[in-house]
C-alpha cells in the first residue's frame, strides 16, 4: 500500500432492503460453527454472517420474509426470532476499534 493512500470503508448490503452501507452502519447476525444464532457487535465472531440495517424494521422484515434464514443457511427457531427482535439495534458497534464498546 502506498504511503498517504486512504483506505475505503468496507461496505456490505442489508439482506432485507439490499441497500449497500458502510459495514459499521449495519448489524451483523452470525450463525456460529456450533449452530447458535446471535448478534455480533464486534463483527469478528467466527461463522456465517448476514447484515441488516440498524433500525427501520429491516431485521423484522428479514425474519418474516425468510431472508435472514436464507442468508444464514439455516432455520431460525421462534425463540431465537423473539430474542433477535429485542436486540437494541442502535447500541451496537462493529469494526474492531478497541476501547469503544
TAMO-V810239 format. One record per backbone hydrogen bond with DSSP energy under -1.0 kcal/mol. NH is the residue of the N-H (numbers start at 1). CO is the residue of the C=O. E is the energy in kcal/mol with one decimal. If there is no record, write none. Layout:
BEGIN
nh=<NH,NH>
co=<CO,CO>
e=<E,E>
END
This chain:
BEGIN
nh=<5,12,14,15,18,21,23,25,26,27,29,30,31,32,35,38,40,48,50,52,61,62,63,64,65,68,70,71,72,74,81,82,83,84,85,87,89,91>
co=<2,21,19,51,14,12,10,22,23,52,50,38,48,36,32,30,28,31,29,27,57,58,59,60,61,62,66,67,68,69,77,78,79,80,81,84,87,88>
e=<-1.5,-2.4,-1.6,-2.7,-1.5,-2.8,-2.9,-1.9,-1.3,-3.2,-3.2,-2.9,-2.9,-2.8,-2.4,-2.2,-3.1,-1.8,-2.4,-2.2,-2.3,-2.7,-1.9,-2.5,-2.3,-1.8,-2.0,-2.2,-2.3,-2.0,-2.2,-2.4,-1.8,-2.6,-2.0,-1.3,-1.1,-1.0>
END
